[in-house]
Amino acid sequence: MSSPPISAFVSYAKADQAKALEIAEALERRGFRCWIAPRDVRPGRAYGDEIIRGIESSSALVLVLSSASNTSGFVSREIERAVSKNKPIFTVRIEDVLPSPSLELFISSTQWIDAFSGRLGPQIDRLAQ
């Protein structure tokens, strides 16, 4: 039996790992399979290769936007790669921050979901829709 297709690659800064995992698990409880590092990096494989594989095999990318992801060169590169591969980007702001110029270029035309106050559940329901 093959596993279901990957709905979303979850991009986040290391400082936000717990919140990113919470978002991925909430989406998975709603039936959307997620790819998230380091959980889905296959042992013995090159990390960069696995990131590209994760982006390519996902239908969309979920950006966990925070002050930490704003300054992460790695997150910027993941977003750029997703855009170059025509993946839709869904931004979940976990802090009241605006995107840095390197992220703004790629996400300024998309609607964001604000998840920095209150319960995460309703925001994940919006994301799932």
All heavy atoms as an XYZ file, in Angstrom:
996
protein
N       0.840     -1.180      0.000
C       0.000      0.000      0.000
C       0.886      1.244      0.000
O       1.771      1.389      0.838
C      -0.884     -0.030      1.248
C      -1.827      1.105      1.348
S      -2.956      0.751      2.738
C      -3.469      2.372      3.094
N       0.667      2.156     -0.935
C       1.495      3.349     -1.003
C       0.969      4.409     -0.038
O      -0.210      4.445      0.299
C       1.508      3.899     -2.435
O       0.231      4.363     -2.792
N       1.883      5.250      0.410
C       1.474      6.306      1.339
C       0.788      7.427      0.568
O       1.015      7.599     -0.625
C       2.696      6.820      2.101
O       3.688      7.233      1.199
N      -0.061      8.213      1.256
C      -0.770      9.288      0.574
C       0.210     10.352      0.084
O       1.317     10.476      0.625
C      -1.709      9.838      1.647
C      -1.146      9.402      2.948
C      -0.381      8.144      2.671
N      -0.184     11.114     -0.934
C       0.709     12.167     -1.420
C       0.984     13.194     -0.318
O       0.193     13.346      0.615
C      -0.072     12.798     -2.576
C      -1.482     12.385     -2.392
C      -1.463     11.105     -1.612
N       2.086     13.874     -0.464
C       2.466     14.884      0.525
C       1.767     16.187      0.175
O       1.932     16.720     -0.919
C       3.991     15.064      0.577
C       4.659     13.745      0.961
C       4.365     16.172      1.558
C       6.165     13.748      0.833
N       0.990     16.688      1.107
C       0.245     17.924      0.887
C       1.120     19.150      1.067
O       1.008     20.109      0.305
C      -0.938     18.019      1.854
O      -1.827     16.944      1.654
N       1.987     19.138      2.083
C       2.734     20.354      2.388
C       4.128     20.068      2.922
O       4.320     19.181      3.758
C       1.971     21.194      3.400
N       5.063     20.851      2.439
C       6.407     20.931      2.996
C       6.346     22.064      4.012
O       5.891     23.162      3.694
C       7.400     21.274      1.877
C       8.819     21.447      2.333
C       9.728     20.417      2.187
C       9.259     22.650      2.864
C      11.053     20.576      2.583
C      10.573     22.821      3.271
C      11.472     21.784      3.126
N       6.775     21.820      5.241
C       6.725     22.844      6.286
C       8.116     23.448      6.444
O       9.067     22.759      6.794
C       6.214     22.268      7.620
C       6.170     23.362      8.689
C       4.834     21.636      7.438
N       8.207     24.756      6.149
C       9.462     25.492      6.227
C       9.454     26.354      7.485
O       8.494     27.097      7.726
C       9.621     26.375      4.984
O      10.801     27.154      5.062
N      10.525     26.271      8.275
C      10.583     26.997      9.543
C      12.023     27.184      9.965
O      12.927     26.483      9.493
C       9.827     26.218     10.633
C      10.488     24.904     10.984
C      11.368     24.824     12.058
C      10.276     23.749     10.234
C      12.005     23.622     12.381
C      10.888     22.561     10.542
C      11.754     22.504     11.617
O      12.392     21.327     11.925
N      12.250     28.128     10.871
C      13.564     28.315     11.479
C      13.688     27.375     12.673
O      12.699     27.056     13.337
C      13.727     29.762     11.933
N      14.897     26.950     12.946
C      15.128     25.983     14.027
C      14.527     26.435     15.353
O      13.990     25.621     16.108
C      16.627     25.726     14.177
C      16.944     24.648     15.170
C      18.416     24.308     15.187
C      18.630     23.173     16.167
N      19.420     22.110     15.637
N      14.558     27.734     15.635
C      14.001     28.250     16.881
C      12.500     27.991     16.996
O      11.951     27.987     18.096
C      14.275     29.752     16.999
N      11.838     27.765     15.873
C      10.389     27.564     15.837
C       9.998     26.109     15.620
O       8.863     25.810     15.255
C       9.772     28.423     14.723
C      10.089     29.892     14.885
O      10.069     30.377     16.025
O      10.362     30.557     13.860
N      10.921     25.189     15.845
C      10.672     23.782     15.547
C       9.443     23.233     16.272
O       8.631     22.522     15.676
C      11.897     22.931     15.876
C      11.711     21.476     15.494
C      12.979     20.659     15.671
O      13.942     21.103     16.296
N      12.983     19.476     15.108
N       9.271     23.548     17.536
C       8.133     23.004     18.282
C       6.813     23.482     17.672
O       5.882     22.687     17.489
C       8.216     23.401     19.752
N       6.716     24.755     17.334
C       5.490     25.295     16.742
C       5.284     24.712     15.341
O       4.155     24.390     14.958
C       5.557     26.821     16.684
C       4.293     27.468     16.201
C       3.088     27.200     17.075
C       3.072     28.029     18.306
N       1.824     27.952     19.064
N       6.355     24.544     14.569
C       6.238     23.963     13.225
C       5.727     22.524     13.302
O       4.863     22.123     12.512
C       7.585     24.023     12.508
N       6.252     21.744     14.246
C       5.771     20.367     14.432
C       4.304     20.354     14.851
O       3.538     19.507     14.392
C       6.630     19.632     15.463
C       7.965     19.103     14.953
C       8.846     18.665     16.113
C       7.762     17.984     13.964
N       3.924     21.298     15.698
C       2.525     21.397     16.121
C       1.620     21.668     14.911
O       0.556     21.065     14.770
C       2.386     22.515     17.157
C       0.999     22.669     17.720
C       0.901     23.812     18.725
O       1.924     24.413     19.118
O      -0.244     24.119     19.119
N       2.049     22.556     14.027
C       1.279     22.867     12.814
C       1.198     21.641     11.909
O       0.124     21.281     11.426
C       1.894     24.078     12.093
C       1.669     25.356     12.921
C       1.321     24.226     10.677
C       2.478     26.554     12.465
N       2.338     20.970     11.696
C       2.351     19.779     10.840
C       1.447     18.687     11.409
O       0.664     18.071     10.674
C       3.781     19.262     10.673
N       1.543     18.453     12.702
C       0.712     17.406     13.325
C      -0.768     17.766     13.264
O      -1.617     16.888     13.054
C       1.180     17.171     14.762
C       2.535     16.487     14.811
C       3.189     16.512     16.191
O       2.609     17.090     17.142
O       4.298     15.962     16.304
N      -1.094     19.041     13.416
C      -2.492     19.465     13.329
C      -3.028     19.263     11.910
O      -4.173     18.822     11.729
C      -2.623     20.927     13.747
N      -2.210     19.560     10.908
C      -2.630     19.310      9.526
C      -2.793     17.814      9.276
O      -3.737     17.391      8.612
C      -1.621     19.906      8.541
C      -1.679     21.414      8.360
C      -0.459     21.909      7.578
C      -2.968     21.825      7.660
N      -1.885     17.016      9.807
C      -1.960     15.569      9.598
C      -3.188     14.966     10.277
O      -3.795     14.050      9.727
C      -0.655     14.910     10.054
C       0.474     15.250      9.087
C       1.852     14.764      9.487
O       2.105     14.559     10.695
O       2.676     14.601      8.572
N      -3.591     15.499     11.417
C      -4.831     15.037     12.067
C      -6.044     15.341     11.185
O      -7.068     14.673     11.300
C      -5.006     15.685     13.440
C      -4.147     15.063     14.522
C      -4.543     15.520     15.917
N      -4.493     16.970     16.088
C      -3.405     17.666     16.434
N      -2.270     17.031     16.647
N      -3.468     18.963     16.597
N      -5.923     16.322     10.312
C      -7.009     16.697      9.403
C      -6.881     16.004      8.044
O      -7.595     16.316      7.111
C      -7.036     18.213      9.238
C      -7.548     18.933     10.483
C      -7.135     20.402     10.490
N      -7.697     21.135     11.622
C      -7.188     21.150     12.845
N      -6.111     20.422     13.119
N      -7.745     21.861     13.805
N      -5.932     15.075      7.942
C      -5.795     14.274      6.727
C      -4.796     14.779      5.703
O      -4.729     14.255      4.598
N      -4.000     15.783      6.060
C      -2.998     16.328      5.138
C      -1.615     15.863      5.554
O      -1.123     16.233      6.619
C      -3.048     17.862      5.136
C      -4.341     18.417      4.642
C      -5.355     18.751      5.526
C      -4.555     18.593      3.286
C      -6.557     19.260      5.075
C      -5.754     19.099      2.821
C      -6.759     19.434      3.714
N      -0.996     15.054      4.734
C       0.351     14.565      5.033
C       1.354     15.703      4.844
O       1.288     16.450      3.872
C       0.684     13.401      4.098
C       1.999     12.741      4.409
C       2.162     11.460      3.599
N       3.546     11.048      3.639
C       4.220     10.594      2.612
N       3.630     10.433      1.452
N       5.486     10.250      2.737
N       2.282     15.841      5.778
C       3.292     16.895      5.719
C       4.697     16.316      5.653
O       4.950     15.212      6.124
C       3.189     17.797      6.953
S       1.669     18.741      7.040
N       5.591     17.086      5.050
C       7.020     16.778      5.051
C       7.668     17.851      5.903
O       7.493     19.042      5.655
C       7.584     16.823      3.631
C       8.937     16.204      3.509
C       9.214     14.973      2.995
C      10.210     16.775      3.883
N      10.573     14.732      3.052
C      11.199     15.831      3.594
C      10.593     17.978      4.450
C      12.550     16.050      3.836
C      11.935     18.200      4.709
C      12.897     17.244      4.394
N       8.400     17.429      6.927
C       9.073     18.384      7.811
C      10.414     17.803      8.241
O      10.514     16.626      8.580
C       8.170     18.745      9.018
C       8.790     19.859      9.860
C       7.810     17.521      9.834
C       7.827     20.477     10.872
N      11.431     18.647      8.185
C      12.757     18.235      8.650
C      12.834     18.474     10.152
O      12.172     19.356     10.668
C      13.830     19.036      7.923
N      13.591     17.721     10.878
C      14.395     16.591     10.435
C      13.621     15.272     10.389
O      14.158     14.257      9.972
C      15.507     16.531     11.472
C      14.871     17.025     12.731
C      13.878     18.074     12.291
N      12.369     15.303     10.793
C      11.569     14.073     10.891
C      11.596     13.248      9.611
O      11.707     12.017      9.660
C      10.122     14.426     11.249
C       9.205     13.224     11.391
C       7.754     13.618     11.508
N       7.201     13.995     10.206
C       5.952     14.398     10.020
N       5.139     14.512     11.058
N       5.523     14.710      8.823
N      11.473     13.895      8.461
C      11.329     13.174      7.206
C      12.606     13.077      6.377
O      12.564     12.617      5.239
C      10.208     13.817      6.383
C       8.865     13.673      7.085
O       8.514     12.547      7.463
O       8.177     14.700      7.271
N      13.718     13.501      6.941
C      15.008     13.331      6.270
C      15.420     11.879      6.436
O      15.496     11.369      7.547
C      16.074     14.277      6.857
C      17.447     13.975      6.281
C      15.680     15.732      6.612
N      15.643     11.203      5.317
C      16.021      9.784      5.372
C      17.458      9.641      5.860
O      18.340     10.392      5.442
C      15.855      9.156      3.989
C      14.406      9.148      3.514
C      14.261      8.607      2.114
N      14.913      9.540      1.183
C      14.935      9.375     -0.136
N      14.375      8.318     -0.686
N      15.534     10.259     -0.910
N      17.706      8.682      6.755
C      19.052      8.478      7.298
C      20.075      8.225      6.195
O      19.794      7.523      5.223
C      18.890      7.238      8.190
C      17.428      7.143      8.484
C      16.732      7.739      7.298
N      21.235      8.811      6.384
C      22.335      8.579      5.458
C      22.262      9.386      4.171
O      23.129      9.254      3.316
N      21.263     10.207      4.010
C      21.109     11.018      2.797
C      21.620     12.434      3.043
O      21.606     12.921      4.166
C      19.639     11.100      2.372
C      18.950      9.772      2.157
C      19.517      9.052      0.933
N      18.960      7.730      0.792
C      18.091      7.380     -0.159
N      17.686      8.239     -1.045
N      17.630      6.148     -0.210
N      22.038     13.093      1.970
C      22.492     14.480      2.072
C      21.301     15.371      2.419
O      20.242     15.278      1.787
C      23.132     14.927      0.767
N      21.476     16.209      3.425
C      20.388     17.049      3.928
C      19.796     17.929      2.825
O      18.582     18.011      2.664
C      20.905     17.902      5.088
C      19.811     18.495      5.932
C      19.170     17.737      6.895
C      19.430     19.828      5.772
C      18.161     18.271      7.691
C      18.430     20.371      6.562
C      17.804     19.598      7.508
O      16.804     20.129      8.288
N      20.656     18.583      2.046
C      20.175     19.444      0.961
C      19.374     18.674     -0.066
O      18.339     19.160     -0.558
N      19.826     17.469     -0.418
C      19.089     16.629     -1.370
C      17.703     16.293     -0.823
O      16.717     16.289     -1.557
C      19.833     15.312     -1.636
C      21.128     15.507     -2.403
O      21.385     16.623     -2.895
O      21.897     14.521     -2.498
N      17.647     16.006      0.461
C      16.373     15.646      1.084
C      15.412     16.833      1.121
O      14.208     16.668      0.917
C      16.594     15.111      2.497
C      17.234     13.739      2.515
C      16.321     12.677      1.937
O      15.390     12.244      2.636
O      16.534     12.294      0.771
N      15.927     18.028      1.360
C      15.082     19.231      1.351
C      14.479     19.422     -0.037
O      13.263     19.640     -0.178
C      15.885     20.470      1.781
C      16.329     20.356      3.249
C      15.100     21.762      1.517
C      15.201     20.334      4.254
N      15.291     19.329     -1.062
C      14.782     19.483     -2.429
C      13.770     18.389     -2.749
O      12.710     18.655     -3.315
C      15.941     19.484     -3.457
C      16.832     20.717     -3.252
C      15.411     19.418     -4.883
C      16.123     22.053     -3.442
N      14.046     17.155     -2.351
C      13.100     16.057     -2.570
C      11.777     16.345     -1.871
O      10.695     16.133     -2.423
C      13.691     14.738     -2.066
C      12.780     13.525     -2.276
C      13.334     12.256     -1.601
N      13.374     12.356     -0.159
C      12.315     12.137      0.653
N      11.149     11.810      0.156
N      12.448     12.238      1.956
N      11.854     16.856     -0.638
C      10.649     17.181      0.108
C       9.832     18.263     -0.576
O       8.598     18.156     -0.683
N      10.492     19.298     -1.055
C       9.783     20.380     -1.752
C       9.156     19.855     -3.037
O       7.981     20.118     -3.319
C      10.738     21.560     -2.029
C      11.127     22.245     -0.712
C      10.090     22.571     -2.994
C      12.259     23.253     -0.837
N       9.932     19.110     -3.815
C       9.431     18.597     -5.098
C       8.260     17.643     -4.926
O       7.356     17.613     -5.754
C      10.552     17.898     -5.864
C      11.576     18.859     -6.424
C      12.748     18.164     -7.113
O      12.962     16.946     -6.883
O      13.450     18.854     -7.868
N       8.259     16.871     -3.860
C       7.211     15.865     -3.691
C       5.969     16.402     -2.989
O       4.976     15.688     -2.866
C       7.760     14.652     -2.936
O       8.190     15.024     -1.647
N       6.000     17.658     -2.572
C       4.864     18.266     -1.878
C       4.017     19.091     -2.836
O       4.531     19.671     -3.785
C       5.366     19.174     -0.750
O       6.077     18.416      0.200
N       2.723     19.161     -2.540
C       1.816     19.961     -3.360
C       1.935     21.448     -3.072
O       1.628     22.273     -3.927
C       0.373     19.530     -3.119
O       0.205     18.187     -3.484
N       2.355     21.798     -1.858
C       2.440     23.200     -1.445
C       3.505     23.333     -0.363
O       4.044     22.334      0.116
C       1.091     23.664     -0.904
N       3.794     24.579      0.012
C       4.728     24.846      1.094
C       4.026     25.700      2.138
O       3.331     26.661      1.794
C       5.973     25.570      0.580
C       7.062     25.813      1.627
C       8.446     25.585      1.034
C       6.961     27.216      2.200
N       4.181     25.331      3.402
C       3.679     26.130      4.520
C       4.891     26.795      5.165
O       5.800     26.112      5.642
C       2.924     25.263      5.549
C       2.595     26.074      6.796
C       1.661     24.684      4.934
N       4.892     28.123      5.148
C       5.955     28.895      5.783
C       5.510     29.285      7.178
O       4.463     29.919      7.344
C       6.254     30.162      4.973
C       7.121     31.216      5.661
C       8.509     30.663      5.975
C       7.201     32.473      4.813
N       6.293     28.908      8.179
C       6.057     29.322      9.559
C       6.858     30.617      9.735
O       8.077     30.593      9.854
C       6.488     28.236     10.557
C       6.252     28.698     11.982
C       5.753     26.926     10.269
N       6.135     31.752      9.683
C       6.795     33.060      9.681
C       6.953     33.605     11.090
O       5.986     33.699     11.852
C       6.002     34.050      8.822
C       6.601     35.447      8.680
C       7.986     35.386      8.037
C       5.675     36.342      7.874
N       8.194     33.962     11.408
C       8.545     34.521     12.713
C       9.774     35.405     12.522
O      10.336     35.473     11.430
C       8.884     33.393     13.692
O      10.094     32.768     13.292
N      10.203     36.039     13.592
C      11.435     36.829     13.494
C      12.619     35.919     13.165
O      13.532     36.313     12.433
C      11.676     37.610     14.784
O      11.672     36.759     15.900
N      12.596     34.699     13.658
C      13.690     33.757     13.381
C      13.693     33.327     11.912
O      14.747     33.271     11.273
C      13.592     32.545     14.295
N      12.526     33.001     11.355
C      12.505     32.588      9.944
C      12.804     33.766      9.027
O      13.323     33.585      7.928
C      11.173     31.922      9.578
O      10.089     32.789      9.764
N      12.488     34.979      9.480
C      12.793     36.177      8.705
C      14.287     36.332      8.451
O      14.683     36.883      7.427
C      12.291     37.424      9.443
C      11.097     38.052      8.791
O      10.799     37.812      7.635
N      10.407     38.882      9.545
N      15.100     35.894      9.381
C      16.543     36.066      9.251
C      17.267     34.787      8.845
O      18.493     34.768      8.777
C      17.145     36.583     10.586
O      16.860     35.639     11.621
C      16.576     37.949     10.949
N      16.518     33.742      8.564
C      17.121     32.458      8.200
C      17.402     32.383      6.700
O      16.478     32.406      5.886
C      16.185     31.313      8.598
O      16.636     30.097      8.045
N      18.659     32.299      6.352
C      19.016     32.121      4.949
C      18.493     30.809      4.399
O      18.115     30.714      3.233
N      18.443     29.797      5.248
C      17.954     28.486      4.810
C      16.474     28.552      4.452
O      16.041     28.015      3.429
C      18.210     27.439      5.904
C      18.476     26.072      5.356
C      19.735     25.706      4.930
C      17.455     25.152      5.263
C      19.983     24.445      4.409
C      17.682     23.886      4.752
C      18.953     23.533      4.313
N      15.673     29.227      5.285
C      14.246     29.373      4.991
C      14.068     30.140      3.678
O      13.261     29.750      2.833
C      13.496     30.060      6.161
C      12.091     30.481      5.750
C      13.444     29.132      7.370
N      14.816     31.215      3.498
C      14.729     31.990      2.245
C      14.998     31.114      1.030
O      14.298     31.215      0.016
C      15.724     33.156      2.255
O      15.365     34.109      3.197
N      15.995     30.256      1.137
C      16.320     29.370      0.006
C      15.216     28.346     -0.226
O      14.887     28.022     -1.380
C      17.679     28.695      0.236
C      18.842     29.680      0.074
C      20.201     28.998      0.092
N      20.523     28.353      1.352
C      21.045     28.972      2.407
N      21.286     30.254      2.374
N      21.341     28.285      3.502
N      14.620     27.821      0.839
C      13.505     26.881      0.667
C      12.329     27.556     -0.032
O      11.726     26.966     -0.941
C      13.058     26.334      2.025
C      14.044     25.378      2.647
C      13.672     24.955      4.054
O      12.774     25.560      4.671
O      14.293     23.989      4.545
N      12.029     28.787      0.358
C      10.922     29.516     -0.265
C      11.226     29.774     -1.735
O      10.377     29.565     -2.609
C      10.648     30.848      0.476
C      10.305     30.594      1.944
C       9.558     31.655     -0.222
C       9.160     29.645      2.187
N      12.429     30.192     -2.028
C      12.814     30.447     -3.425
C      12.702     29.181     -4.257
O      12.183     29.197     -5.370
C      14.241     31.006     -3.481
C      14.695     31.410     -4.873
C      15.164     30.254     -5.736
O      15.755     29.290     -5.195
O      14.933     30.288     -6.965
N      13.149     28.053     -3.726
C      13.072     26.789     -4.460
C      11.618     26.387     -4.692
O      11.257     25.900     -5.760
C      13.803     25.667     -3.706
C      15.319     25.792     -3.658
C      16.005     25.527     -5.009
N      15.843     26.638     -5.933
C      15.754     26.552     -7.262
N      15.799     25.400     -7.866
N      15.613     27.621     -8.018
N      10.774     26.576     -3.698
C       9.354     26.240     -3.856
C       8.713     27.105     -4.941
O       7.964     26.597     -5.780
C       8.622     26.415     -2.532
N       9.003     28.392     -4.923
C       8.450     29.287     -5.948
C       8.954     28.886     -7.329
O       8.179     28.833     -8.285
C       8.785     30.764     -5.626
C       8.468     31.672     -6.803
C       8.034     31.215     -4.381
N      10.245     28.551     -7.436
C      10.801     28.162     -8.735
C      10.167     26.873     -9.259
O      10.143     26.637    -10.456
C      12.318     28.000     -8.648
O      12.666     26.792     -7.994
N       9.623     26.074     -8.358
C       8.973     24.813     -8.733
C       7.444     24.961     -8.771
O       6.717     23.971     -8.787
C       9.406     23.697     -7.781
C      10.906     23.415     -7.887
C      11.392     22.439     -6.850
C      12.889     22.240     -6.913
N      13.437     21.891     -8.210
N       6.979     26.220     -8.777
C       5.544     26.547     -8.893
C       4.680     25.952     -7.786
O       3.547     25.538     -8.025
C       5.005     26.140    -10.267
C       5.683     26.891    -11.383
O       5.793     28.115    -11.329
N       6.150     26.168    -12.379
N       5.228     25.907     -6.578
C       4.462     25.420     -5.427
C       3.765     26.606     -4.767
O       4.395     27.633     -4.515
C       5.378     24.744     -4.394
C       6.234     23.626     -4.940
C       5.415     22.446     -5.387
C       6.318     21.352     -5.938
N       5.596     20.153     -6.273
N       2.475     26.486     -4.474
C       1.823     27.568     -3.724
C       2.399     27.659     -2.320
O       2.764     26.644     -1.722
C       0.353     27.169     -3.703
C       0.272     25.768     -4.171
C       1.571     25.405     -4.814
N       2.491     28.893     -1.820
C       3.034     29.148     -0.493
C       1.894     29.601      0.417
O       1.140     30.512      0.066
C       4.105     30.269     -0.522
C       5.158     30.016     -1.596
C       4.701     30.485      0.870
C       6.181     28.995     -1.294
N       1.780     28.983      1.577
C       0.810     29.370      2.593
C       1.599     29.811      3.816
O       2.379     29.030      4.360
C      -0.121     28.209      2.943
C      -0.962     27.772      1.782
C      -0.533     26.747      0.954
C      -2.161     28.402      1.505
C      -1.303     26.347     -0.135
C      -2.941     28.014      0.425
C      -2.504     26.987     -0.405
N       1.402     31.062      4.227
C       2.166     31.627      5.335
C       1.349     31.621      6.611
O       0.227     32.123      6.633
C       2.608     33.065      4.990
O       3.381     33.033      3.787
C       3.424     33.671      6.109
N       1.935     31.061      7.666
C       1.328     31.075      8.993
C       2.247     31.907      9.885
O       3.378     31.504     10.166
C       1.168     29.649      9.564
C       0.584     29.706     10.970
C       0.312     28.789      8.650
N       1.760     33.094     10.275
C       2.571     33.969     11.133
C       2.372     33.542     12.581
O       1.262     33.551     13.080
C       2.157     35.432     10.991
C       2.547     36.037      9.679
C       2.455     37.542      9.656
N       1.263     38.098     10.297
C       1.172     39.367     10.693
N       2.183     40.194     10.531
N       0.055     39.806     11.239
N       3.477     33.165     13.227
C       3.395     32.781     14.636
C       3.863     33.921     15.538
O       3.835     33.792     16.756
C       4.167     31.474     14.925
C       5.649     31.629     14.622
C       3.543     30.310     14.170
C       6.506     30.486     15.139
N       4.298     35.015     14.931
C       4.647     36.248     15.639
C       4.117     37.397     14.805
O       3.971     37.278     13.585
C       6.165     36.399     15.796
C       6.828     35.400     16.695
C       8.347     35.575     16.725
O       8.869     36.586     16.210
O       9.003     34.676     17.267
N       3.879     38.534     15.435
C       3.396     39.714     14.733
C       4.575     40.415     14.066
O       5.091     41.422     14.554
C       2.677     40.638     15.713
C       1.938     41.761     15.003
O       1.902     41.771     13.762
O       1.396     42.629     15.710
N       5.039     39.827     12.967
C       6.165     40.370     12.203
C       5.770     40.457     10.732
O       4.914     39.706     10.267
C       7.441     39.500     12.328
C       7.936     39.448     13.756
C       7.220     38.105     11.783
N       6.412     41.377     10.040
C       6.275     41.461      8.590
C       7.429     40.698      7.968
O       8.507     40.597      8.572
C       6.282     42.919      8.140
C       5.086     43.740      8.604
C       5.254     45.195      8.188
C       3.795     43.166      8.063
N       7.243     40.154      6.771
C       8.337     39.401      6.152
C       9.520     40.296      5.808
O       9.343     41.457      5.440
C       7.701     38.804      4.895
C       6.523     39.654      4.612
C       6.058     40.195      5.922
N      10.702     39.724      5.940
C      11.920     40.411      5.529
C      11.884     40.604      4.011
O      11.119     39.914      3.317
C      13.137     39.583      5.922
O      13.122     38.350      5.213
N      12.694     41.509      3.468
C      12.683     41.700      2.013
C      12.916     40.410      1.217
O      12.293     40.200      0.182
C      13.807     42.714      1.780
C      13.846     43.504      3.051
C      13.548     42.492      4.137
N      13.787     39.527      1.722
C      14.062     38.293      0.974
C      12.850     37.371      0.931
O      12.678     36.605     -0.016
C      15.272     37.551      1.556
O      15.018     37.162      2.884
N      11.980     37.436      1.942
C      10.751     36.643      1.926
C       9.611     37.404      1.263
O       8.775     36.816      0.581
C      10.350     36.238      3.346
C      11.278     35.249      4.051
C      10.802     34.994      5.469
C      11.381     33.953      3.277
N       9.576     38.719      1.474
C       8.494     39.541      0.925
C       8.380     39.371     -0.585
O       7.273     39.308     -1.130
C       8.730     41.006      1.271
C       7.643     41.930      0.760
C       7.902     43.385      1.080
O       8.991     43.724      1.590
O       7.004     44.186      0.807
N       9.495     39.284     -1.257
C       9.503     39.103     -2.704
C       8.637     37.920     -3.120
O       7.931     37.967     -4.118
C      10.945     38.896     -3.189
C      11.152     38.559     -4.660
C      10.733     39.738     -5.536
C      12.587     38.177     -4.914
N       8.650     36.861     -2.330
C       7.963     35.625     -2.697
C       6.567     35.470     -2.090
O       5.761     34.719     -2.631
C       8.814     34.416     -2.295
C      10.149     34.390     -2.978
C      11.315     34.566     -2.257
C      10.242     34.200     -4.349
C      12.550     34.548     -2.883
C      11.476     34.178     -4.989
C      12.621     34.362     -4.252
N       6.289     36.131     -0.971
C       5.008     35.876     -0.305
C       4.094     37.090     -0.222
O       3.012     37.005      0.344
C       5.216     35.286      1.106
C       5.858     36.288      2.053
C       5.991     33.990      1.046
C       5.869     35.851      3.503
N       4.484     38.204     -0.811
C       3.683     39.421     -0.673
C       2.320     39.313     -1.339
O       1.382     39.999     -0.950
C       4.438     40.626     -1.228
O       4.692     40.444     -2.611
N       2.172     38.449     -2.310
C       0.900     38.352     -3.029
C      -0.025     37.281     -2.454
O      -1.100     37.057     -2.989
C       1.158     38.058     -4.505
O       1.773     36.798     -4.636
N       0.374     36.629     -1.375
C      -0.464     35.583     -0.791
C      -1.060     36.054      0.529
O      -0.492     36.902      1.205
C       0.345     34.294     -0.538
O       1.378     34.574      0.406
C       0.955     33.751     -1.815
N      -2.203     35.507      0.871
C      -2.835     35.831      2.144
C      -2.145     35.056      3.255
O      -1.768     33.901      3.083
C      -4.317     35.475      2.103
C      -5.052     35.903      3.340
C      -6.537     35.671      3.231
O      -7.049     35.311      2.196
N      -7.234     35.881      4.326
N      -1.999     35.687      4.407
C      -1.346     35.064      5.541
C      -2.383     34.644      6.562
O      -3.455     35.225      6.664
C      -0.371     36.023      6.220
C       0.630     36.637      5.302
C       1.082     36.125      4.119
C       1.292     37.874      5.474
N       1.997     36.964      3.561
C       2.153     38.066      4.369
C       1.268     38.860      6.447
C       2.955     39.183      4.224
C       2.078     39.967      6.304
C       2.915     40.124      5.210
N      -2.036     33.649      7.334
C      -2.861     33.221      8.459
C      -2.125     33.623      9.724
O      -0.961     33.262      9.908
C      -3.115     31.700      8.410
C      -3.946     31.363      7.181
C      -3.780     31.225      9.695
C      -4.104     29.892      6.910
N      -2.783     34.410     10.559
C      -2.175     34.858     11.807
C      -2.490     33.865     12.918
O      -3.655     33.613     13.217
C      -2.682     36.244     12.186
C      -2.164     37.327     11.257
O      -1.124     37.101     10.594
O      -2.778     38.405     11.191
N      -1.440     33.296     13.493
C      -1.602     32.296     14.550
C      -0.744     32.652     15.753
O      -0.201     31.788     16.416
C      -1.235     30.916     14.014
N      -0.618     33.962     16.027
C       0.233     34.364     17.140
C      -0.547     34.752     18.382
O       0.020     35.121     19.384
C       1.204     35.481     16.748
C       0.590     36.642     16.027
C      -0.017     37.670     16.708
C       0.638     36.701     14.646
C      -0.574     38.735     16.045
C       0.086     37.762     13.970
C      -0.521     38.791     14.671
N      -1.868     34.661     18.314
C      -2.659     34.885     19.523
C      -3.805     33.878     19.542
O      -4.328     33.502     18.496
C      -3.202     36.315     19.568
O      -4.055     36.543     18.469
N      -4.146     33.424     20.717
C      -5.250     32.482     20.833
C      -4.865     31.058     20.469
O      -3.700     30.698     20.380
N      -5.907     30.260     20.230
C      -5.701     28.842     19.941
C      -5.280     28.642     18.484
O      -5.714     29.367     17.607
C      -6.983     28.067     20.220
C      -7.377     28.085     21.685
C      -8.638     27.300     21.999
N      -9.670     27.423     20.987
C     -10.191     26.387     20.316
N      -9.791     25.170     20.556
N     -11.135     26.586     19.427
N      -4.482     27.634     18.238
C      -4.001     27.330     16.896
C      -5.068     26.637     16.046
O      -5.108     26.807     14.831
C      -2.751     26.446     16.991
C      -1.991     26.137     15.710
C      -1.505     27.415     15.049
C      -0.820     25.226     16.011
N      -5.967     25.883     16.679
C      -6.953     25.074     15.961
C      -7.722     25.803     14.868
O      -7.760     25.340     13.729
N      -8.359     26.944     15.164
C      -9.120     27.638     14.125
C      -8.254     28.089     12.940
O      -8.695     28.060     11.791
C      -9.724     28.840     14.852
C      -9.757     28.441     16.291
C      -8.555     27.553     16.483
N      -7.020     28.472     13.226
C      -6.130     28.888     12.142
C      -5.729     27.695     11.271
O      -5.631     27.812     10.054
C      -4.888     29.599     12.701
C      -5.153     30.995     13.198
C      -5.849     31.043     14.543
O      -5.878     30.056     15.282
N      -6.410     32.177     14.890
N      -5.540     26.545     11.885
C      -5.208     25.342     11.109
C      -6.415     24.914     10.288
O      -6.272     24.470      9.151
C      -4.703     24.201     12.022
C      -3.400     24.619     12.710
C      -4.497     22.915     11.229
C      -2.253     24.978     11.781
N      -7.603     25.085     10.835
C      -8.816     24.794     10.040
C      -8.844     25.671      8.786
O      -9.157     25.190      7.694
C     -10.082     25.037     10.867
C     -10.285     23.980     11.950
O      -9.702     22.877     11.840
O     -11.021     24.271     12.905
N      -8.511     26.962      8.930
C      -8.446     27.865      7.763
C      -7.396     27.393      6.774
O      -7.623     27.389      5.570
C      -8.140     29.289      8.203
C      -9.309     30.049      8.769
C      -9.005     31.509      9.000
N      -8.564     32.157      7.778
C      -7.674     33.148      7.749
N      -7.137     33.616      8.841
N      -7.313     33.690      6.602
N      -6.244     27.013      7.281
C      -5.165     26.538      6.426
C      -5.586     25.272      5.683
O      -5.362     25.127      4.478
C      -3.910     26.285      7.260
C      -2.677     25.786      6.529
C      -2.224     26.762      5.447
C      -1.543     25.560      7.533
N      -6.222     24.373      6.384
C      -6.662     23.106      5.771
C      -7.675     23.355      4.653
O      -7.685     22.649      3.644
C      -7.257     22.185      6.838
N      -8.522     24.352      4.829
C      -9.505     24.677      3.790
C      -8.815     25.147      2.543
O      -9.206     24.919      1.442
C     -10.483     25.740      4.274
C     -11.429     25.216      5.307
C     -12.326     26.315      5.885
O     -12.161     27.485      5.596
N     -13.248     25.914      6.723
